[in-house]
Amino acid sequence: MKGFLLLLSFSLFLAKACDTGDDFNLGEAFTMEPGQEMANSSSDLNVKWLEASEDSRCPKNTTCVWEGQAKINLTVNGDPMTLTLREGKPEEAKATFNGYVFEAMKLDPYPDGTDIDPATYRLELVVTSL
């Protein structure tokens, strides 16, 4: 009996150790940092944020001729996906993959005229079922 309890305890420990906490729920916004991979096991989706390949958004408290945009490069189950955040063009921030919609809600920090360290970016993303 002691052996069984020891084995059970060890199994629970291993299961917890393998849990990265990087899971997301369908239909709920979640935040990612560059290089992070997150999963939804019920839908067998793995999302990895590679980088913000462009951030030409108009800085705060300035007047710009063009509002600019931010391009977000992801992989979904290993396949590339690019989402574009652009003022007045919410359809560009969405893409579909195997019956799921991926929508970039927000990219922080918003430019303020100073250089942004790419490691400080945070992406708010929502994945929903079609």
N, C-alpha and C positions, 0 to 999 in steps of 0.2 A: 504494500500500500504506500509506503514511504517513497519507493521508487517511482510509482505512478504519479504521486503529487510533485515530486522533483521534476519529472519529465513534463508534466503539465505546466509548472511554473516556468521552466526553461523555454517551453514553446511559446507561452504568452510573452515572455521577455523578448524573444526573437521577433515575434510579430510586431511588437511595439517598436523595437529597434529598426525594423525595416519600414515603418510608417514614416514617410518624410513630412507628412502634414501638407503636402503640396497638391491637395485635391480641390476641385471646384465643383459647385453645384450648378446644374443647368438652370438657366433663367435668373441667376443671381450674379450681380457684379462681383468681380474679384480683381485684385491688384497683383501685378507681376513686376519684377525687376529684370533688366537685361540679362540674358543667359539662363533665366529660370525656366524650368519645365514643370507643367502642372497637368494633372490627369483627372478624368471623370471615368471611373471604372464601370459605371452602369451603362455608359454609352461607348466604351472602349475608345475614348479620345485622349490623345496626348498633344498638348500645345506647348511649344517652346518659343519664347520671345528671343529672337536673334539680336536685333538692334533697331534703333531709330536711324534709318539710313539717311534721312533728311529732316531738318527742322528749320524751315524758313518762315515760321509763323511771325507775324508782325509783333515786335516787342510791345509790352505794356507802355502806355503813356506816350506813344508815338503815332504819327500819321504815316500810313504807307499807301503806295499806289496799288499794291496787291496785298491781299490778306495773308498770303503765304500758306504753307501746309507742312504737315509732319507725316512722313512715311514710316510705317511700322512693318518690319519684316518678321514673319513668324514661320514656323513649320507646324503643320497639323498632321500627326501620324507620319511624319517624315516628308510630307509634301509642302512645297513653298506656298506662302500666302502673303500678300501685301495689302495692308489697310492704310487709307489716307485720311487723315484728319484735316478738314478744310472747312472754314466758316461758310455756312450756307449750303454745304454739299454733304449732308449726312449719309447719302447713299454710297459715297465713296469710302466711308468708314465701315462698310459691311461687305461680307463675302460669305458664300455658302460652300459647304463641304459635306458630302454624303448625308444630306438631309438635316444639316445643322447650320445655323446662321451665327457668324462671328461678327461682333460689333465692337469697335473701339469707341469707348465712351469719352475718355479723357487721357491726356498725356501731361504729366507734371514732371518737373516744374515748367511753368509757362515762361517763355523768354522775357527778360527784363532789360536786355541790352548788354548783358555780360555773358561771357562764355559759360555754357552748361557742361559740366562733367558728365559724359555719357553714363557713367555708373550710377548717377543720381536720378535718372529717369525712372518714373513709375507709370505703368500703363493700367488703366481700368478697362476691363474687357468683360463682355457678357456673351455667353454662348447659349442659344436657345434651339429647340427642336422645331423644324418646319411643321 
